[in-house]
Amino acid sequence: MFDPLACALADRYALLLCAAACLGVWEGQADGDGFLADPAWAVLVLSRIGRRLGIAVPETPADAEQAVLAEALGRCRHGRSLDLYDTPLAG
């Protein structure tokens, strides 16, 4: 049986790694253009991670949510992946 405190610590550590990865991806694309260069997705991801960590975060801007939703819907409509690579999917 696992110690519940160890599981909680591992969960928090994984969330912090996700936040660091998010910032690293955004920073690597900041000089470019396109979806990953837009800070909207990073703001949305980081705010959701912060809430999962129990941190009081401000409400995300509606335009950030709309930008991420529009990107996801556009990718679905055009048969593109929902990952960082935005690759065409087999039709």
ABEGO torsion letter per residue (X at the ends): XBBAAAAAAAAAAAAAAAAAAAAAAAAAAAABBEAAABAAAAAAAAAAAAAAAGBBBBBBBAAAAAAAAAAAAAAAAAGBBABAAGBBBBX
